[in-house]
Amino acid sequence: MTELRASDLVHVYPAAGVRALDGIDLLIEAGETVALIGQNGSGKTTLARHLNGLLRPSSGRVLVDGRDAAELTVAQLAAQVGLVFQDPDRQVFAGSVLAEVEFGPRNLGRSGDELRGAVRESLAACGLEGEERTNPYDLGQSRRKLLALASVLAMRTPVVVLDEPTTGQDPRGVERVRAAIADIASKGRTVLAISHDMRFVAETFSRVIVLRSGRIILDGSPSEVFGAAAWDALRSTYLEPPLSARIGDRLGQGSTPTDASLIARLSGDEAQEQKA
Amino acid sequence: MARSLRLTDPARIPANSPGRGIPDVIGRPGPSPFHRLNPLTKATLATTTAVAAVVLGGLVGPSILVGAAVIVPAAMAGVLRRLLVMAAILALPIALSAFLINLFFFPGGETVLLRIGPVAATAEGLGFAMEILARILAISGAITLFYLTTRPADLVVDLERRGVSPRAAFVINASVQTVPAMVERAGQITAAQRARGLDTEGSIWRRVRGIVPIVGPVILGSIAEVEERTMALEARGFSRPGRRTLLWSPGDSSREAVLRWAMVLALAALIVGRMSGAWQ
C-alpha cells in the first residue's frame, strides 16, 4: 500500500509569481480517507497535482511510496496515484463508455480478465452498468462526471485523488460518489478529495486538512476540524462548519459534524453515536 | 479634426493621460504611440506590407519593406525582440522548406555551388530562395507586428463603430480569441490524460498515439462551448436589431485616415505598375 509524504513543499507559479504552496509538511498513510478543504486559490489543486507529478516542486519533496516523485515520470506515477479532474469534459474522448473506462488500465498495460474485471467493477461502483455502449456525450453532465471517476477507479491505483467530485451532482449523485469512496477505502486504498461541500466532507472522510494561502492551518478528524474550538481558524478561510455542527454546539452537545452524530447525541444512543 | 478616445463621460479623461479612468475590461490605450494607432491603421499597414512584398518580388523591395514597415515600427513600439522570435517561429517551417526546395531544385539552375548525391545547390536557386525568404519574412513580420501591438477586442470594437454588424465582429473576435482558449484547454486535457497514464514524453509513436485522446476533447469541448456561448449571447440580446452603445472605442484621427488611404493607393499603384510591366 502506498504512503504519501510532502516535505517542506513549495510551489511558485512563475508566470504569476504566486506562491501557491508555502512549506507543506504532510504524511498520508495508506488506507486513509482525507478531505482537502480551503477557499479558492488556497493551494488544494496545486497540492493534488504534485502527488502524480503533473506539477513539480519549486522546492521541497514529494514522496510516493517512499520514492521521490521528481525521479518518476507522470506515466509511472499514474500507476500509483489516479487523479480525477473536476471537469469530465476535459478528459472524455472515446466513442463509448467502455472504451473511455478501458483507456487508463490499457495505458498501464492491463489486459484480459484483469482489464475486464477492473472495468466491470468500476462501472458498478459508479452506477454505470449497462451503459458500456453508450456514447459518453449522451450521458448527462453529472453521469459524465461519474464516468470520469470510473475511468480512474478502473486503473486500481493504490491512491485515488478526486478534485471536487460532488460539484454538479444531485443528492443521488453525491450518494453515489460517497459509496464509491467507501468502496475504494474498503479495499485499503487511499482516497484524497478536494471539496467545498462541508457536509459531504464531514460524512465521508476520516481526516480533514484545511489549507489557507498554501499552508496547512488545520489537520484532524471531522470532529476536531468542525468542533467549535476550530471555528475561528475555519472562518479565517471563509469556510463554515456543517449545519449539524452548529446546531450541536448551540444545544450544548459538543462536536457533532454529521447529522447522524447529532441525532445520536440527542437521542443518547451511544452505539449509534459510536457508529456515527 | 483629430478625435481622441471616446468615453460615455469625456470629462473622466485627464488631459495629460488618455488612459486614466478607463477600466482595463473596457479598453485601454497601448504603451507606445504605435500601439495607440487605430487598429484599422495597423491592420492596413500589415495587409499592404504583406501584399506589397508579393507584388514587388525580388530581394531589394521586400527587404526594404521588412526594414521600413516591420523593423522600425517594432523598435518604436518596443516589441522588436518578441517580434523577431515570434515571426521566426511562425515562418520557420514554410521558410525552411521553401528555401531548401528552391536552393536544390530550382529549374534551370546551372552554377553549381554544392552537390549532395543526386541533387545540387545552384547559385540561381540560392538567389531565388533568398527572394522567397524575404517575402515570407515581410508577410510573417507584418502579421506578427499587428498581433503584438493590437488587442483583438480593440479591432472588433473599432469595426463595430464603423458599421460592421455585431455578428461579423463577434465571428472575428471569437476566431482570434479561440486560439489561446484552445491552447489552455489542450493543456488541461493533456494533464488529465497524463494522469490516466498516457505517456506523452516517450517515443514518437507514443506521442502520435496520444494525439486522439487530447485532440478529441479539445474539439468536442470547443463545439459544446460554442453552443453554450451562443445561447448565453442570445439570452443577453445579441440578435437584437439596431445600434449598440459602445462604452469605449480606440482613438482615430483624420491624419490616420489619410495615412490609411495613402497606403491603399500606394499598393494599388504598385499593382498597376507591376501589371503594366513598368518594371520587371
Interface residues (C-beta under 8 A of the other chain):
Chain A: R49 N52 L54 T73 V74 A75 A78 A79 G82 L83 F85 D87 D89 R90 Q91 V92 F93 A94 F103 G104 N107 L108 Y137 S151 V152 M155
Chain B: R185 Q188 I189 A191 A192 Q193 R194 A195 R196 G197 L198 D199 E201 G202 V212 P213 I214 G216 P217 L220 G221 A224
